[in-house]
Amino acid sequence: MIQDISLGLLNAYKETINSYDEVLDQNGQVKPYWKGLFDTLESVGIEGLELRNQEIIKKLKENGVTYNVYDSNNESNRAWKLDPIPFLIHQSEWETIEKGLKQRAHLLDLILKDIYGPQLLIKNAIIPAELIFDNSGFLLPCFDIKQKHDKQLLTYAVDLARGPDGKMWLLDNRTQSPSGSGYALENRIVMSKVFPELNKKTYRSRLSPYFSQLQQTVDTLGTNTNENPNVVFLTPGPGNETYFEHVYLSSYLGYTLVQGNDLLVRDGFVWLKSIDQLERVDVIIKRLDDEWCDPLELRRDSLLGIPGLLQVIRLGNVAVLNPPGTSVLENYGLMAFMQNACKFLLKEPLLMPSVATWWCGQAKELQYVLEHLPQLIIKKTNRKQGFRSIYGRLLNKEQLEDLKKLIQKSPKDFVAQEEVSLSTTPSFINGKIEPRYAAMRAFLVSDGDEYKVMQGGLTRSSAVKGKFEISNQLGGISKDTWIITDTPTEYQEKTVERKNAINQLNNSLTSRNAENLFWVGRMCERTMALRSFLKIILNRLNENVTTKGNKQPDFLIVLLKSLTHLTQSYPGFVGKITKDQEEVDTEAVLENPIAELLLLINDSRKAGSVSYNVQALLNTINQVSEKWNHDTRRIINLVEDSLISLKNTNTSNINQVNHALDKLHIRLFSFYGNIYETLPRDNGFYLLETGKNVERILSLISVFRSTFNFKKNHDEEIVLMEAILENHHLLAQYRNIYKSHWSLKAVINMVFLEKNLPYTLSYLLDTLSYYLSKLPKTMEPNRLSIAEKSVLEASTIIKLIDAERLIQVQEETQFRPELDQTLSQVFELISNVSNNLASLYFNHSVMQHSILNTLETIDSDEI
């Protein structure tokens, strides 16, 4: 029955095909393995396929799978798109493709070594000299760089598509920092969970052998004296388009994720700046474009690289994968000379065809290109010049003439490629299965003698019918890629036993990550403290029925002013002094506080607001993405949803606002609770807890000081005491002890001195002191650090207080000088803890920066 139905589905699909399609062989017959896939799809049904598609979207969001889009005005993080219909290639065909890929990798490795070595290809006129030397990918400082591994091109990615002859054609090379393998792995994991029906009748090859080989290759790159090399994964940072993959792969492979300012060169070695000490780095997996790697010898304005890196590579004291200089192989113009280069270096023809390519730097080729522009695609030899491919058939006569003039002005800068009809593949688009153009990226890694090919890859299809726009920057959709076998294949995992496992390095905490974890703790607590205080004010505002016209009761005015002091969002409810020393009138704001309160909730541009704090928290969380497990990422996604909800809260309905704040609180508490239960008790955890306790102490002091530094009438102070105890989760304990008796002296004794309640000042200071004591001390391990001394002094001040003296007031002003001075002193001491920690652990050689300020965003290994 299913078979008959699937035949109908296939016939319907075939009617939509208008070019060569992956489902059909050269005789127009449906390939057996595609028929099997359609059988399964039909058993699921279109509605079931749509449900799977929605589940995929949900899973990818939960896992935080994103692709950063440059020059986006609103959202820079674009959700990763995965088609529920995979891309299939049979093993018998794949074996032929593998041979072609291995040959091309071997050839490019030889070309790379020749270009930065004897240059026989240039001397024998196989490759024109100006094509190499005039290209920005050729880096003269890399001429004398050679790593100990025989293969210099250690990892390689290549884009493939099926050409008009039915064979896979090579479209493009990616050599300097190939991306996409992490996305391919994530695609496979998500598909396995969401679409288990596809696994039952289809045998597909595994992806894990590729990553196992990558780890083994990395292990061989370490120095002879270190059997367990210290490996770091170098990323440009969260602004990079494939940052998710950097986090994902570094975690999956077990390597420390670093940015350029986490590393420094000293004494001929590369060192990692951890908060314990400098740690020597043996291997760098580079996900940074070549020209940004070393501002000392390459691009001066780079804030992303490591000054002096090239010299350390020359000395053989660090290995880089792939080494700087490999970007020359991404020159589009080289494709025109691959056949001759292969015959010269390998003494054999190319096994895998490439798209016909003409370099315009040669007179005959230039003439051909100018005469056939409508049939060609025009590119620049230099990827980094911000030139998007031009399709000649889309141009009118005037535009074609302008293009001819542009090419004739500097012919050597241009390359033309034949526009051929590539194959389509079934794609699930808007609830229908339709043909879309697709290309596959294959991945290779050297094992020393040969290249190993991933048994799968990253396929991307166009979202637009009839257009070959597969780039994720242009909205392309990814596919899980299956190498189909007729029988299940067994894979024996190679295990390499390390001789000195005891010496294996733990994941190091860089000074940058240390600072970010500290601020994750602070911003999470700051947001939760603000939410708690806002809730109290909103509830009091909702309960209050004034009998004095529009004037708010005095206790509410005190709370509103305390809120402004807490958020530092002046003038707010406090007002400010103008240049003429006249106080700005705040009566209107106090009479109708809802407008200002809403700004403190939903205005992400207002420093100190809830939305502003949540956005800052999320930015900081993103800086240390590798620290979070799957459940934590799911909670982070919920916090992001809360931020969107808060920004859209433009109503004066207090109940609706309260509901949004409650949901945010639950999610933030879940985030904190999850990381508290799952983070290892290491320096990162101690710094996160330190940040949380510093912020909690400062918030407590700010609110208490601004609320009680002036004496109010008895009834008003009772309401304020109740509000403050509620804000610090102490109201139930106070009522249990003191029943209905209200005394500021008793409140001070509880809030300041009680040692068994988590939100009291004594408890918080003791806890802060404990976490500071757990942090490393490299200079004087047996003595208190400056930060510990500040906390000890603050703790001593608090524990020696006399509540009776603190509540004393000046008769004329009703000001409580002892209370204000004591809290001011403690506030300053705890504020200094943050500065002391910065000098001890957060010392960067270069200030943190956004990648978008320095990194060119055109075609940076785009996938």
C-alpha positions in Angstrom: 0.0 0.0 0.0 2.7 2.4 1.0 4.7 1.6 -2.1 1.7 2.5 -4.3 1.2 5.8 -2.5 4.9 6.6 -2.7 4.9 6.1 -6.4 2.2 8.8 -6.6 4.3 11.1 -4.5 7.4 10.5 -6.7 5.4 11.1 -9.8 4.1 14.3 -8.4 7.6 15.4 -7.5 9.0 14.4 -10.9 6.5 16.8 -12.5 8.1 19.7 -10.7 11.6 18.9 -11.9 12.9 21.1 -14.7 16.6 20.2 -14.6 18.8 17.3 -13.6 17.7 16.1 -10.2 19.4 13.9 -7.5 16.4 11.5 -7.3 16.9 10.5 -11.0 19.7 8.6 -12.6 20.9 9.5 -16.1 18.2 7.3 -17.6 15.5 9.2 -15.8 14.8 6.4 -13.4 14.3 6.8 -9.7 17.4 5.8 -7.7 16.6 2.9 -5.4 17.8 4.6 -2.2 15.8 7.7 -3.0 12.8 5.4 -3.5 13.3 4.0 0.0 13.5 7.4 1.5 10.3 8.5 -0.2 8.6 5.3 1.1 9.4 6.5 4.7 8.4 10.1 4.0 5.0 8.8 2.7 4.5 6.7 5.7 5.0 9.8 7.9 2.9 12.0 5.6 3.1 15.6 4.8 1.5 16.7 8.0 3.9 14.4 9.9 6.8 15.9 8.0 5.7 19.4 8.9 5.6 18.3 12.6 9.1 17.0 12.3 10.1 20.2 10.7 8.7 22.2 13.6 10.5 19.9 16.0 13.8 20.5 14.2 13.3 24.2 14.5 12.6 23.8 18.2 15.6 21.6 18.7 18.0 23.9 16.9 16.8 26.8 18.9 17.1 24.9 22.2 20.7 23.9 21.2 21.5 27.5 20.4 22.5 26.7 16.8 22.9 30.1 15.0 24.7 31.6 12.1 25.7 35.3 12.5 24.6 37.5 9.7 26.9 40.5 9.0 25.5 43.9 8.4 22.1 43.0 9.9 20.4 46.0 11.4 18.3 44.1 13.9 19.1 40.6 14.7 22.7 39.5 14.0 22.0 35.9 15.1 20.1 34.0 12.5 18.5 30.7 13.4 20.2 27.7 11.7 17.9 26.1 9.1 17.8 22.4 8.6 15.7 20.6 6.0 14.0 17.4 7.3 14.8 15.7 3.9 18.5 14.6 3.9 20.8 14.6 0.9 21.8 11.1 -0.3 24.8 9.7 -2.1 25.4 6.0 -2.6 28.7 4.5 -1.3 29.6 3.2 -4.8 29.6 6.8 -6.2 31.1 8.2 -3.0 34.2 6.0 -3.4 34.9 7.7 -6.8 34.3 11.1 -5.3 36.7 10.3 -2.4 39.5 9.5 -4.8 39.0 12.8 -6.5 38.9 14.7 -3.2 42.1 13.0 -1.9 43.9 13.8 -5.1 42.8 17.4 -5.0 43.9 17.8 -1.3 47.3 16.2 -2.1 47.7 18.5 -5.1 46.9 21.6 -3.2 49.3 20.6 -0.4 52.1 20.3 -3.0 51.1 23.7 -4.6 51.2 25.3 -1.2 54.6 24.0 -0.4 55.8 25.0 -3.9 54.5 28.5 -3.7 56.3 29.1 -0.4 59.3 27.1 -1.4 61.1 26.4 -4.8 58.2 28.0 -6.9 58.7 25.5 -9.7 55.2 26.1 -10.9 55.9 29.7 -11.5 59.4 29.2 -12.9 58.0 26.6 -15.4 55.1 28.9 -16.4 52.5 26.5 -15.1 51.0 29.2 -13.0 51.4 32.9 -13.8 53.5 34.8 -11.3 51.2 37.8 -11.0 48.3 35.5 -10.1 50.2 34.6 -7.0 52.2 37.6 -6.0 49.4 40.2 -6.6 46.9 38.2 -4.5 46.3 39.2 -0.9 46.2 35.5 0.0 49.9 35.3 -0.7 51.7 36.3 2.5 55.4 37.0 2.0 56.2 36.7 5.8 55.0 33.0 5.6 57.6 32.1 3.0 59.9 30.4 5.5 57.2 28.8 7.6 57.2 25.0 7.6 55.8 22.8 10.2 57.2 19.4 11.2 54.2 17.5 9.7 54.8 16.5 6.1 51.4 17.8 5.1 51.1 21.6 5.5 47.5 21.6 4.4 46.1 19.6 7.4 42.4 20.3 7.0 40.6 21.0 3.8 37.0 21.6 2.7 35.6 21.6 -0.8 32.2 22.6 -2.2 30.7 20.1 -4.7 27.7 20.0 -6.9 26.5 17.6 -9.6 27.3 18.9 -13.1 25.5 18.4 -16.4 27.4 15.2 -17.0 25.9 13.6 -13.9 29.2 13.7 -12.0 30.2 15.7 -9.0 32.1 18.9 -9.9 34.4 20.9 -7.7 33.1 24.5 -7.2 35.3 26.0 -4.6 38.2 25.4 -2.2 38.3 26.3 1.5 41.8 26.0 3.0 42.7 28.7 5.6 40.1 27.9 8.2 37.5 25.5 6.8 34.1 25.8 8.5 31.0 23.7 8.5 32.0 20.3 10.0 30.5 21.2 13.4 27.2 22.2 11.7 27.3 18.9 9.8 27.6 17.0 13.1 24.8 18.9 14.8 22.6 18.3 11.8 23.2 14.6 12.1 22.4 14.6 15.9 19.2 16.6 15.5 18.0 14.5 12.6 18.6 11.3 14.6 16.5 12.5 17.5 13.7 14.1 15.5 13.3 11.6 12.6 14.2 8.1 13.9 12.0 6.5 11.2 14.6 7.4 8.6 17.2 5.3 10.5 15.3 2.0 10.4 15.6 1.1 6.7 18.5 3.2 5.7 22.2 2.4 6.3 24.4 5.4 6.4 28.0 6.0 7.3 29.0 7.6 10.5 30.7 11.1 10.9 32.6 10.3 14.1 35.7 8.7 12.4 36.5 12.1 10.9 36.6 13.8 14.3 38.6 11.0 15.8 41.2 11.4 13.1 41.2 15.1 13.6 42.1 14.6 17.3 44.8 12.1 16.4 46.3 14.5 13.9 46.3 17.3 16.5 48.0 15.0 19.0 50.9 14.4 16.5 51.5 18.1 16.1 52.7 18.6 19.7 56.4 18.8 20.5 58.4 15.7 21.1 58.8 16.5 24.8 55.0 16.8 25.4 52.9 13.6 24.8 49.8 15.5 25.9 49.9 18.7 23.9 48.1 21.8 25.2 45.7 22.6 22.4 43.6 25.7 22.0 40.9 26.6 19.6 41.4 30.1 18.3 38.2 32.1 17.5 37.7 35.7 16.4 35.0 35.9 19.0 31.2 36.0 19.3 30.7 38.4 16.4 32.1 35.8 13.9 29.5 34.3 11.5 30.3 30.7 12.6 30.9 31.3 16.3 28.4 28.7 17.4 30.6 26.1 15.6 33.7 27.3 17.3 32.1 26.8 20.7 30.5 23.5 19.6 33.7 21.9 18.2 36.0 23.1 21.0 33.7 21.5 23.5 33.2 18.4 21.5 36.9 17.9 20.9 37.9 18.9 24.4 40.0 21.9 23.6 40.2 25.3 25.3 38.3 28.0 23.3 40.4 31.2 23.2 40.5 34.6 21.5 43.7 36.4 20.4 44.0 38.5 23.6 44.0 35.3 25.7 47.4 34.4 24.2 50.8 36.1 24.2 54.3 35.4 22.9 57.2 35.3 25.3 60.6 33.7 25.1 59.9 32.1 21.7 56.7 30.3 22.8 53.0 31.0 22.8 51.4 31.2 26.3 47.8 31.0 27.4 46.9 33.6 30.0 45.0 31.7 32.7 44.3 33.1 36.1 46.6 30.6 37.7 49.6 31.1 35.5 50.9 31.3 32.0 50.5 27.9 30.3 52.5 27.0 27.2 50.5 26.3 24.1 51.6 23.5 21.8 48.9 23.5 19.1 46.5 26.2 17.8 43.4 25.2 15.8 43.0 28.4 13.9 39.5 29.7 12.9 40.9 33.1 12.1 41.6 34.3 8.5 45.4 34.3 7.8 46.0 38.0 7.5 44.6 38.7 11.0 46.8 36.1 12.8 49.9 38.3 13.6 49.6 42.1 13.7 53.4 42.2 14.1 54.1 40.8 10.6 50.8 40.7 8.8 47.9 43.1 9.3 48.8 45.9 11.7 45.3 46.9 12.7 44.3 43.4 13.7 43.2 43.0 17.3 42.3 39.4 16.8 45.7 37.8 16.4 48.8 37.1 18.5 51.8 39.5 17.9 54.9 37.4 17.2 53.0 34.2 16.2 54.8 33.7 12.9 58.2 33.7 14.6 57.1 31.1 17.1 55.9 28.9 14.2 59.3 29.4 12.5 61.1 28.3 15.6 58.9 25.1 15.7 57.6 25.9 19.1 53.9 25.9 18.2 51.9 24.1 15.5 49.0 25.8 13.7 46.2 24.1 11.9 46.0 25.3 9.1 49.2 27.4 9.1 49.1 31.0 7.9 49.7 31.3 4.2 47.1 28.7 3.1 44.7 31.5 2.0 46.6 31.7 -1.3 45.0 28.4 -2.3 41.5 30.0 -2.2 42.4 32.2 -5.1 39.7 31.6 -7.7 42.2 32.1 -10.5 44.1 29.0 -9.6 41.3 26.8 -10.7 42.1 27.7 -14.3 45.5 26.0 -13.9 44.7 23.0 -11.8 44.8 20.5 -14.7 48.3 21.5 -15.8 49.6 21.8 -12.2 48.3 18.2 -11.5 50.1 16.8 -14.5 53.3 18.7 -13.5 53.3 17.7 -9.8 51.5 14.4 -9.8 52.1 13.2 -13.4 48.4 12.4 -13.7 45.2 14.1 -14.8 42.6 15.5 -12.4 40.1 12.9 -11.3 37.4 15.4 -10.3 36.2 18.0 -12.9 36.0 21.6 -12.0 33.8 24.4 -13.4 35.5 25.8 -16.5 37.5 28.8 -15.4 39.2 31.6 -17.4 41.7 34.0 -15.8 41.4 37.4 -17.4 45.1 38.2 -16.9 45.8 36.3 -20.2 45.0 38.0 -23.5 43.3 35.0 -25.2 41.2 34.2 -22.2 40.3 37.8 -21.7 39.0 38.1 -25.2 36.9 34.9 -24.8 35.4 36.3 -21.5 34.5 39.7 -23.1 32.8 38.0 -26.0 30.8 35.5 -23.9 29.9 37.6 -20.8 26.2 36.6 -20.9 27.1 32.9 -20.4 29.6 33.5 -17.6 29.9 34.2 -13.9 32.4 37.0 -13.1 34.4 36.8 -9.8 37.5 38.5 -8.5 40.7 36.5 -7.9 40.9 38.2 -4.5 38.1 37.1 -2.2 38.7 40.0 0.2 37.8 42.8 -2.1 34.1 42.7 -1.3 33.1 41.7 -4.8 29.9 39.6 -5.1 29.7 37.2 -8.1 28.1 38.8 -11.2 25.9 36.6 -13.4 26.2 37.9 -17.0 22.8 36.6 -18.1 21.1 38.9 -15.6 22.7 42.1 -17.0 21.2 44.3 -19.7 23.3 45.7 -22.6 24.4 48.8 -20.7 25.4 46.8 -17.6 27.4 44.4 -19.7 29.3 47.3 -21.3 30.1 48.7 -17.8 31.3 45.2 -16.7 33.5 44.9 -19.8 35.1 48.3 -18.9 35.6 47.2 -15.3 37.4 44.0 -16.4 39.5 45.8 -19.0 40.7 48.3 -16.4 42.4 45.5 -14.4 42.1 42.1 -16.2 44.4 40.2 -13.8 41.9 40.9 -10.9 39.1 39.0 -12.6 38.1 35.4 -13.2 35.2 34.1 -15.3 33.5 30.7 -14.7 31.0 28.9 -16.9 27.5 29.0 -15.6 26.4 25.4 -15.8 23.1 23.7 -14.9 23.6 22.0 -11.6 21.4 19.4 -10.0 18.4 19.9 -7.8 17.4 17.9 -4.8 14.1 17.3 -2.9 13.5 20.0 -0.3 10.7 20.6 2.1 9.5 24.2 1.4 6.4 25.7 2.9 4.7 22.4 3.4 5.6 21.0 0.0 8.4 18.8 -1.4 10.0 20.8 -4.2 13.3 20.7 -6.2 16.0 23.1 -5.1 19.6 23.7 -6.3 22.0 22.3 -3.8 25.8 22.0 -3.2 27.7 19.8 -0.7 30.7 20.7 1.4 33.1 17.8 2.0 35.7 17.7 4.7 39.2 16.2 4.8 41.9 15.8 7.4 45.4 14.6 7.0 46.6 11.5 8.9 50.2 12.2 8.1 50.5 10.2 4.9 47.1 10.4 3.4 43.8 12.3 3.7 40.7 11.0 5.5 37.3 12.1 4.1 34.3 12.7 6.3 31.6 10.1 5.4 29.0 12.8 5.0 29.2 16.6 4.8 27.3 19.8 4.9 24.8 20.2 2.1 23.1 23.5 1.5 20.1 24.2 -0.7 18.6 27.3 -2.1 15.5 28.7 -0.4 14.5 30.3 -3.7 13.3 28.2 -6.6 15.4 28.4 -9.8 18.3 30.3 -8.1 21.6 28.9 -6.9 21.8 30.9 -3.7 23.0 28.4 -1.1 25.0 30.6 1.2 23.6 31.0 4.7 24.2 34.7 4.4 21.6 34.6 1.6 19.2 32.4 3.4 20.3 29.0 2.3 19.0 25.9 4.1 21.3 23.1 5.3 20.7 19.3 5.0 22.0 16.3 6.7 24.2 14.4 4.2 24.1 10.6 4.1 26.5 8.2 2.4 24.2 5.3 1.8 25.3 1.7 2.0 23.4 -1.5 1.2 24.5 -3.2 4.4 25.4 -1.9 7.8 29.1 -1.1 8.2 31.1 -1.6 11.3 33.6 1.0 12.4 36.4 0.1 14.8 37.2 3.2 16.8 41.0 3.8 17.0 42.0 4.6 20.6 45.3 6.2 21.4 46.4 5.6 25.0 48.3 8.5 26.4 51.3 7.5 28.4 51.3 10.4 30.8 47.5 10.7 31.4 48.2 12.1 34.9 49.8 15.1 33.4 46.9 15.9 31.1 45.9 19.5 31.4 42.6 20.5 32.8 40.5 23.0 30.9 42.2 26.3 31.6 40.3 29.4 32.7 41.5 32.3 30.7 41.6 35.8 32.2 38.9 36.9 29.7 36.6 34.0 30.7 37.3 34.7 34.3 36.1 38.3 34.0 33.1 37.2 32.0 32.0 34.6 34.5 32.4 37.1 37.3 30.1 39.5 35.4 27.6 36.7 34.6 27.2 36.4 38.4 26.9 40.1 38.8 24.5 40.8 36.0 22.3 37.8 36.9 22.0 39.0 40.5 21.6 42.7 39.4 18.7 41.8 37.2 17.0 39.6 39.8 17.5 42.2 42.6 16.0 44.9 40.3 13.1 42.7 39.4 12.4 41.9 43.1 12.4 45.6 44.1 10.3 46.6 41.1 7.7 43.9 42.1 7.5 45.4 45.6 6.9 48.9 44.2 4.4 47.8 41.6 2.4 45.8 44.2 2.4 48.8 46.6 1.4 51.1 43.8 -1.4 48.7 42.8 -2.6 48.5 46.5 -2.5 52.2 47.1 -5.6 54.3 47.0 -4.6 57.8 47.7 -6.9 60.4 49.4 -4.6 63.3 48.6 -5.4 63.9 44.9 -2.6 62.6 42.7 0.1 62.9 45.3 1.7 59.5 46.2 2.1 58.5 49.9 5.5 59.4 51.4 6.6 55.7 51.8 6.1 55.1 48.0 8.1 58.2 47.1 10.9 56.9 49.3 10.8 53.5 47.5 10.7 55.1 44.1 13.7 57.3 44.9 15.5 54.2 46.3 14.8 52.5 42.9 16.6 55.3 41.1 19.6 55.0 43.4 19.7 51.3 42.9 19.6 51.5 39.1 21.7 54.7 38.8 19.2 55.8 36.2 19.2 59.5 37.1 17.3 61.8 37.1 14.5 59.2 37.5 12.5 59.8 40.6 15.2 61.8 42.3 15.8 64.6 40.0 19.1 66.3 39.2 20.8 69.6 39.6 21.1 71.8 36.5 24.0 74.0 35.6 22.2 76.9 37.3 22.1 74.8 40.5 18.3 74.6 40.2 16.7 71.3 41.1 14.7 69.8 38.3 11.0 69.3 39.2 10.2 65.6 39.7 6.7 66.1 41.0 5.1 65.1 37.7 7.1 61.9 37.5 6.2 61.0 41.1 2.5 61.7 40.6 2.4 59.4 37.6 5.3 57.0 38.1 4.1 54.2 35.7 5.7 55.8 32.6 9.1 55.9 34.3 8.7 52.4 35.7 7.9 51.0 32.3 11.0 52.6 30.9 12.9 50.9 33.7 11.4 47.6 32.5 11.2 47.6 28.7 13.7 50.2 27.4 16.8 48.3 26.5 18.6 51.6 25.7 18.1 52.9 29.2 21.2 52.0 31.3 20.1 50.2 34.4 16.7 49.1 33.1 15.6 45.4 33.4 15.8 45.0 29.6 19.2 46.6 29.5 20.5 44.4 32.2 19.1 41.2 30.6 20.7 42.2 27.3 24.0 42.8 29.0 23.7 39.4 30.8 23.0 37.6 27.6 25.9 39.3 25.9 28.2 38.2 28.7 26.8 34.7 28.7 27.5 34.4 25.0 31.2 35.3 25.7 31.5 32.0 27.6 29.1 29.8 25.6 31.4 26.8 25.9 30.7 26.7 29.7 27.0 25.9 29.4 25.5 22.4 29.0 22.4 21.6 26.9 19.9 22.3 29.7 21.5 25.6 30.4 21.3 26.6 26.8 17.6 25.8 26.8 17.1 28.1 29.7 19.2 30.8 28.1 16.8 30.6 25.1 13.9 31.2 27.5 15.6 34.2 28.9 16.0 35.6 25.4 12.3 35.1 24.9 11.6 37.0 28.1 13.8 39.9 26.8 11.7 40.1 23.7 8.5 39.9 25.8 9.7 42.7 28.1 10.6 45.0 25.2 7.0 44.6 23.9 5.5 45.4 27.3 4.2 48.9 26.5 1.0 48.7 28.6 0.1 50.4 31.9 -1.6 47.2 33.0 0.4 46.5 36.2 -0.8 42.9 36.3 0.6 42.2 32.8 3.9 43.8 33.7 4.0 41.7 36.9 3.4 38.6 35.0 6.3 39.3 32.6 8.6 40.1 35.5 7.6 36.9 37.3 8.3 34.8 34.2 11.7 36.4 33.9 12.5 35.8 37.5 11.6 32.1 37.2 13.9 31.7 34.2 16.8 33.6 35.7 16.5 31.5 38.9 16.4 28.4 36.7 19.5 29.6 34.9 21.4 30.3 38.2 20.1 27.1 39.8 21.2 25.0 36.8 24.7 26.3 36.6 25.1 26.2 40.4 24.3 22.5 40.3 26.3 21.6 37.2 29.4 23.8 37.0 32.6 22.2 38.4 33.8 23.7 41.6 36.8 25.4 40.0 38.0 28.9 39.6 35.3 29.8 37.2 32.6 28.8 39.6 34.2 30.7 42.5 34.4 33.8 40.4 30.8 33.5 39.3 29.8 33.2 42.9 32.0 36.0 43.9 30.3 38.3 41.3 26.9 37.2 42.6 27.7 38.0 46.2 29.4 41.3 45.4 26.3 42.4 43.5 23.9 41.2 46.2 25.8 43.0 48.9 25.9 46.3 46.9 22.2 46.0 46.1 21.3 45.4 49.7 23.3 48.4 51.0 22.0 50.7 48.3 18.4 50.0 49.0 18.8 50.0 52.8 20.8 53.2 52.9 18.6 55.2 50.6 15.5 54.0 52.5 16.5 54.6 56.1 19.2 57.3 56.1 16.4 59.8 57.0 13.9 59.1 59.7 10.2 59.0 58.7 7.1 58.9 60.9 6.4 55.6 62.6 3.7 54.3 60.3 5.7 55.1 57.2 8.8 53.3 58.6 6.8 50.2 59.3 5.7 50.0 55.7 9.3 50.6 54.6 10.7 48.0 57.0 8.1 45.4 55.7 9.1 46.2 52.1 12.8 45.9 52.8 12.4 42.6 54.6 10.3 41.3 51.8 12.9 42.4 49.3 15.6 40.4 51.0 13.4 37.3 51.7 13.5 37.9 55.5 9.9 38.9 56.2 8.6 35.5 57.2 11.6 35.0 59.6 11.1 38.5 61.1 7.4 37.8 61.7 8.1 34.4 63.2 10.5 35.9 65.7 9.0 39.4 66.5 5.4 38.7 65.6 3.7 42.1 65.0 6.3 44.2 66.8 8.1 46.5 64.4 11.4 48.0 65.3 14.2 49.4 63.1 16.7 48.2 65.6 15.4 44.7 65.3 15.4 44.9 61.5 19.0 46.1 61.4 20.1 43.3 63.7 18.4 40.8 61.5 19.4 42.2 58.1 23.0 43.0 59.2 24.0 40.4 61.8 22.0 37.1 61.3 24.4 34.5 60.2 22.1 31.7 59.1 19.9 33.5 56.6 21.3 33.7 53.0 20.3 37.4 52.3 21.8 39.0 55.4 24.9 41.1 55.2 27.0 39.0 57.6 26.1 35.8 55.8 26.9 37.4 52.4 30.2 38.8 53.6 31.3 35.5 55.1 30.3 33.7 51.8 32.2 36.2 49.7 35.2 35.8 51.9 35.0 32.0 51.4 34.9 32.2 47.6 37.7 34.7 47.5 39.8 32.3 49.6 39.4 29.6 47.0 40.9 31.7 44.2 44.6 31.1 43.3 47.3 33.2 45.0 50.5 33.1 42.9 52.5 35.8 44.7 51.9 35.2 48.5 49.8 32.0 48.8 49.7 32.1 52.6 48.5 35.7 52.9 45.2 37.5 52.3 44.7 39.1 48.9 43.8 42.8 48.7 40.2 41.7 47.9 40.1 39.5 50.9 41.4 42.3 53.1 38.6 44.6 51.9 35.9 42.0 52.7 37.4 41.3 56.1 37.4 45.0 56.9 33.8 45.3 55.8 32.8 42.2 57.7 34.5 43.5 60.9 32.7 46.8 60.6 29.3 45.1 60.2 29.8 42.6 63.0 30.9 45.4 65.4 27.9 47.6 64.8 25.6 48.9 67.5 22.1 49.0 66.2 21.1 51.5 68.8 23.8 54.0 67.6 22.9 53.4 63.9 19.3 54.5 64.4 20.2 57.8 66.1 19.1 60.9 64.2 20.1 64.5 64.1 17.2 66.5 65.5 17.2 69.3 62.8 17.5 67.2 59.7 16.3 63.7 60.9 19.4 62.3 59.2 21.0 59.2 60.5 24.7 59.9 60.1 26.1 56.8 61.7 23.9 54.5 59.6 24.8 56.4 56.4 28.5 56.5 57.1 28.7 52.8 58.0 26.9 51.6 54.9 28.9 54.1 52.7 32.1 52.7 54.1 31.1 49.1 53.5 29.8 49.9 50.0 33.1 51.4 49.1 35.1 48.4 50.4 33.0 45.9 48.5 33.1 48.0 45.3 36.9 47.9 45.6 36.8 44.1 45.5 35.8 44.3 41.9 38.7 46.5 41.0 41.1 44.3 43.0 39.9 41.2 41.2 40.4 43.0 37.9 44.1 43.7 38.7 44.6 40.2 40.0 42.9 38.0 37.4 41.3 40.0 34.6 44.4 41.6 33.2 44.3 41.6 29.4 47.1 42.9 27.2 44.4 44.3 24.8 41.0 45.5 25.8 38.0 43.3 24.8 36.6 44.3 21.5 34.0 43.4 19.0 35.1 41.4 15.9 32.9 43.7 13.8 35.2 46.6 14.5 38.2 45.1 12.9 37.4 41.9 11.0 36.4 42.3 7.4 33.0 40.6 7.0 33.1 39.8 3.3 33.2 36.1 2.5 35.0 35.0 5.7 34.8 31.3 5.0 31.1 31.7 4.4 29.0 28.6 4.6 
